[in-house]
Amino acid sequence: MRKLLLTTSALLLITTAASAADLRPRAYTKAPPPPPAPIYNWTGFYIGGHLGAAFSDNNNPFFGGNNDAQFMGGGQVGFDYQFAPSWVAGLEANYSVLTGSGTINRGLGSVTGRLGWTWGPGLLYVKGGYAWADTRNTFGFGQVGSDGYTIGGGLEYMFAPNWSAKVEYQYYNFGNVNFVGIIPPATLVAGRFTNDEHTIKVGLNYRFNLGSFGAAY
């Protein structure tokens, strides 16, 4: 009987200890922190290309007095600097070749300053500066190229590491051209027209600010 009681008591102690072990509070595991927010840094050099269309004002009698669109394509290179911390200032040079239905091919170039406001991957900007049209844009009036000014603005978006896309409007003005000429068969015309272009383009830039896209705070 004594052995039976001892055996029973031992079994009860083992069972109680096992139950107590099961009832011990489990260790708390803290959830992992969320990933850090990305930083989009616009500071750096870039190079890219663009495609679009150009429209002249409808006041040139030598070319039918129309403002039909011309296809344009070209490239750009520039540098941006982000400061304060949501502002971006930069300098950009670009050149575009325009081709239309006629035989005149024109080249437009510009060197502009740029100022924009950024919210992470997006950049809204204005631009303006010096513009020129190469000798194919002289319309045969004895000029050697044309100098003028340009203003514009656009929206650029950084969509992947080192890559951004933009849509942009740019206006070029090269002053007024005075002319005297003959329109066949024998009509003498004289007057002036504005030598200008309105352009709309989309572009793609490769940015050399390596490591800035998606960096942690």
C-alpha positions as CSV (number, residue, x, y, z in Angstrom):
1,M,0.0,0.0,0.0
2,R,2.9,2.4,0.9
3,K,4.5,1.8,-2.5
4,L,1.2,2.4,-4.3
5,L,0.7,5.7,-2.4
6,L,4.3,6.8,-3.3
7,T,3.8,5.9,-6.9
8,T,0.5,7.7,-7.1
9,S,2.0,10.8,-5.5
10,A,4.9,10.9,-7.9
11,L,2.6,10.6,-10.9
12,L,0.5,13.5,-9.6
13,L,3.6,15.7,-9.1
14,I,4.9,15.0,-12.6
15,T,1.4,15.7,-14.1
16,T,1.1,19.0,-12.2
17,A,4.6,20.2,-13.2
18,A,3.9,19.5,-16.9
19,S,0.6,21.4,-16.7
20,A,2.3,24.4,-15.1
21,A,4.9,24.4,-17.8
22,D,2.2,24.5,-20.5
23,L,0.6,27.4,-18.7
24,R,3.7,29.6,-18.6
25,P,3.3,32.9,-20.6
26,R,4.8,32.6,-24.1
27,A,7.5,35.1,-25.1
28,Y,6.2,38.2,-26.9
29,T,7.6,38.7,-30.4
30,K,7.6,42.3,-31.6
31,A,6.4,42.9,-35.2
32,P,9.2,44.0,-37.6
33,P,9.3,47.8,-38.2
34,P,7.9,49.1,-41.5
35,P,10.5,49.7,-44.2
36,P,12.0,53.2,-44.3
37,A,10.4,55.8,-46.6
38,P,12.4,56.3,-49.8
39,I,14.3,59.5,-50.5
40,Y,14.2,60.9,-54.0
41,N,17.2,63.1,-54.7
42,W,17.1,65.2,-57.9
43,T,20.7,66.4,-57.5
44,G,22.9,65.2,-60.4
45,F,23.7,65.2,-64.1
46,Y,21.3,63.7,-66.6
47,I,21.1,63.0,-70.4
48,G,18.1,62.0,-72.5
49,G,16.0,62.3,-75.6
50,H,12.6,63.7,-76.6
51,L,9.8,63.5,-79.2
52,G,7.0,65.8,-79.9
53,A,5.4,68.4,-82.2
54,A,5.9,72.1,-83.1
55,F,3.4,74.7,-84.2
56,S,4.3,78.0,-85.9
57,D,2.0,81.1,-85.7
58,N,-0.5,81.4,-88.6
59,N,1.0,84.6,-90.1
60,N,3.6,83.6,-92.7
61,P,2.3,84.1,-96.3
62,F,5.4,82.5,-97.8
63,F,4.5,79.1,-96.4
64,G,0.7,79.1,-96.9
65,G,-0.2,81.0,-93.7
66,N,-0.8,77.8,-91.7
67,N,0.3,76.4,-88.4
68,D,0.3,72.7,-89.2
69,A,2.2,70.6,-86.7
70,Q,5.7,69.4,-87.5
71,F,7.3,66.4,-86.0
72,M,10.3,67.1,-83.7
73,G,12.9,64.9,-82.1
74,G,16.1,65.6,-80.3
75,G,18.1,65.3,-77.1
76,Q,18.9,67.2,-73.8
77,V,21.6,67.3,-71.2
78,G,21.5,69.0,-67.9
79,F,22.2,69.3,-64.2
80,D,19.8,69.7,-61.2
81,Y,20.4,70.7,-57.6
82,Q,17.8,70.0,-54.9
83,F,17.7,72.3,-51.9
84,A,15.6,73.7,-49.0
85,P,14.5,70.7,-49.3
86,S,11.6,70.7,-51.8
87,W,13.1,73.0,-54.5
88,V,15.1,72.1,-57.5
89,A,17.3,74.5,-59.6
90,G,19.0,73.4,-62.7
91,L,20.5,74.2,-66.1
92,E,19.6,72.4,-69.3
93,A,20.7,72.5,-73.0
94,N,18.6,70.8,-75.7
95,Y,18.5,70.6,-79.5
96,S,15.6,69.4,-81.7
97,V,15.2,68.8,-85.4
98,L,11.8,69.7,-86.9
99,T,10.5,68.0,-90.1
100,G,7.3,68.8,-91.9
101,S,5.4,68.0,-95.1
102,G,7.6,70.4,-97.1
103,T,11.3,70.5,-97.9
104,I,12.3,72.7,-94.9
105,N,14.0,71.0,-92.0
106,R,14.7,73.2,-89.0
107,G,16.8,73.0,-85.9
108,L,15.9,74.5,-82.6
109,G,18.3,74.8,-79.6
110,S,18.2,76.3,-76.2
111,V,20.2,76.8,-73.0
112,T,17.8,77.4,-70.1
113,G,17.7,77.8,-66.4
114,R,15.1,75.6,-64.6
115,L,13.3,76.0,-61.2
116,G,10.9,73.5,-59.8
117,W,9.1,72.2,-56.8
118,T,9.3,68.5,-55.9
119,W,7.2,66.1,-53.8
120,G,9.4,63.0,-53.8
121,P,9.3,61.4,-57.3
122,G,7.5,64.3,-58.9
123,L,8.9,67.6,-60.1
124,L,6.8,70.5,-61.4
125,Y,9.0,73.2,-63.1
126,V,9.3,76.3,-65.2
127,K,12.2,77.2,-67.5
128,G,13.5,80.0,-69.6
129,G,16.6,81.4,-71.3
130,Y,18.5,81.7,-74.6
131,A,17.3,80.1,-77.9
132,W,18.6,79.8,-81.4
133,A,17.4,78.4,-84.8
134,D,20.1,77.1,-87.1
135,T,20.6,78.2,-90.7
136,R,17.8,75.9,-91.9
137,N,15.3,78.2,-90.1
138,T,16.2,81.4,-91.9
139,F,13.5,81.1,-94.5
140,G,15.9,82.5,-97.2
141,F,15.9,86.0,-95.9
142,G,19.7,86.3,-95.8
143,Q,20.0,85.7,-92.0
144,V,22.7,83.4,-90.6
145,G,20.7,81.6,-87.9
146,S,18.4,83.3,-85.5
147,D,18.8,84.2,-81.9
148,G,15.9,84.7,-79.5
149,Y,14.5,83.5,-76.2
150,T,12.4,80.6,-74.9
151,I,10.1,80.0,-71.9
152,G,8.2,77.0,-70.9
153,G,7.4,74.5,-68.1
154,G,6.6,70.8,-67.5
155,L,6.2,67.9,-65.2
156,E,8.9,65.2,-64.6
157,Y,8.5,62.0,-62.7
158,M,11.2,59.7,-61.4
159,F,9.7,56.2,-62.0
160,A,12.7,53.9,-61.5
161,P,16.3,54.1,-60.2
162,N,18.1,56.7,-62.3
163,W,15.2,57.1,-64.8
164,S,12.7,59.9,-65.1
165,A,10.1,60.8,-67.7
166,K,8.7,64.3,-68.6
167,V,6.1,66.1,-70.5
168,E,7.0,69.7,-71.5
169,Y,5.7,72.8,-73.3
170,Q,8.3,75.3,-74.7
171,Y,7.8,78.5,-76.6
172,Y,10.6,79.9,-78.9
173,N,10.6,83.5,-80.2
174,F,13.1,84.8,-82.7
175,G,11.6,88.2,-83.3
176,N,9.9,89.6,-86.4
177,V,11.0,89.0,-90.0
178,N,10.5,91.8,-92.6
179,F,10.1,90.6,-96.1
180,V,9.6,91.7,-99.7
181,G,9.0,89.0,-102.3
182,I,7.0,87.6,-105.2
183,I,4.4,84.9,-104.9
184,P,3.9,83.2,-108.3
185,P,2.8,84.0,-110.9
186,A,3.6,87.7,-110.3
187,T,2.2,89.0,-107.0
188,L,4.4,91.3,-105.0
189,V,4.0,91.0,-101.3
190,A,5.7,92.8,-98.4
191,G,5.2,92.7,-94.7
192,R,6.4,91.0,-91.6
193,F,5.8,87.8,-89.6
194,T,6.8,86.5,-86.2
195,N,9.5,83.8,-86.3
196,D,8.4,81.6,-83.4
197,E,7.5,78.1,-82.4
198,H,5.2,76.4,-79.9
199,T,6.4,73.0,-78.9
200,I,5.0,70.1,-76.9
201,K,7.2,67.1,-76.2
202,V,7.6,64.0,-74.0
203,G,11.1,63.0,-72.9
204,L,13.1,60.3,-71.1
205,N,16.2,61.1,-68.9
206,Y,18.9,58.9,-67.4
207,R,20.1,60.4,-64.2
208,F,23.6,59.8,-62.8
209,N,22.8,60.4,-59.1
210,L,23.4,56.7,-58.3
211,G,22.0,55.4,-55.0
212,S,19.6,58.3,-54.4
213,F,16.4,56.5,-55.5
214,G,14.8,54.6,-52.6
215,A,17.6,55.3,-50.1
216,A,16.6,55.1,-46.4
217,Y,16.3,58.0,-44.1
